[in-house]
């Protein structure tokens, strides 16, 4: 009796699997929409397809260049080159101002991180006092911050712009 119940259950399970496969045969999941803009998917953490790299607005980049010269160039260099030996700690324990060009690490961070550092100072972990990076909240507004970041991005290689956009999209 036990054996016949087991066999009947096994046959029922096999029948259910066959019917399930038969009913879904030929049905394919919808393909994700194609994205024609430049894209790079590095982390594999999207719930959907990567979004195209947004264009940099020339007027915003031009405004950002002037604002960068006014607020950032004294420490980070007129050509975004940073201070010499920027990876080597100074006697006071601080690191020199890093470059914002391709040789630095700014492009490793998403937009929200860049805004946070720009407005609050510090480096996201240490305070402005600990790093020497002042916060510019109350000095510049959101559009001016966007302009500065746009100018900095305009100086990166396309590969680094794409990587940074990936960081922005994934919340890094």
HELIX and SHEET records of a PDB file:
HELIX    1   1 UNK A    2  UNK A   24  1                                  23    
HELIX    2   2 UNK A   58  UNK A   71  1                                  14    
HELIX    3   3 UNK A   73  UNK A   76  1                                   4    
HELIX    4   4 UNK A  106  UNK A  108  5                                   3    
HELIX    5   5 UNK A  111  UNK A  120  1                                  10    
HELIX    6   6 UNK A  128  UNK A  131  1                                   4    
HELIX    7   7 UNK A  142  UNK A  154  1                                  13    
HELIX    8   8 UNK A  158  UNK A  169  1                                  12    
END                                                                             
